[in-house]
Amino acid sequence: MALPKAYRLKSRQDFQAVFREGIRRHSSHFTLRALKPALAIEPSLDTAPPATKIGIAISTKVSKRAVVRNKIKRQITAALYQILPKLVPGWRLVLIVKPKTAESEHQTHKFLQELEELLAQAEVLNGHS
């Protein structure tokens, strides 16, 4: 179960822009890099703001086994599905998984809590819960 296409950060340039210009927030399992949306000079009322784009970066330092890395990505994606409606549109986010994450099993609920805290710190959630 991948993120919907509208919510995926895909291009190398987008990832590089987020790493170069974005803010950083840390938790025990993740590092969040977030780039605020660029403000348009004349926002038109006809067009909706673009959806928040999310990329997940998980290196072989987390686990040498692709099976383990993919399982962690699926758990993170499942947690993100619950958060998507609460996100402020237009942001570009990269979620970096820390090596400690591989040690914990079946942590979808804990991932959800951590992600909500990180996104609230970065002011990406509506209402900054």
JOMO-V393105 format. One record per backbone hydrogen bond with DSSP energy under -1.0 kcal/mol. NH is the residue of the N-H (numbers start at 0). CO is the residue of the C=O. Records with the same first field share a line. If there is no record, write none. Layout:
# JOMO-V393105
NH: CO + CO
This chain:
# JOMO-V393105
6: 3
7: 4
8: 53
14: 10
15: 11
16: 12
17: 13
18: 14
19: 15
20: 16
21: 17
22: 33
24: 31
26: 29
30: 95
31: 24
32: 93
33: 22
34: 91
52: 90
53: 6
54: 92
56: 94
61: 58
68: 64
69: 65
70: 66
71: 67
72: 68
73: 69
74: 70
75: 71
76: 72
77: 73
78: 74
79: 75
80: 76
83: 79
85: 82
86: 83
87: 123
89: 49
91: 34
92: 52
93: 32
94: 54
95: 30
96: 56
97: 28
100: 97
101: 98
102: 99
103: 100
110: 106
111: 107
112: 108
113: 109
114: 110
115: 111
116: 112
117: 113
118: 114
119: 115
120: 116
121: 117
122: 119
123: 118
125: 85
127: 124
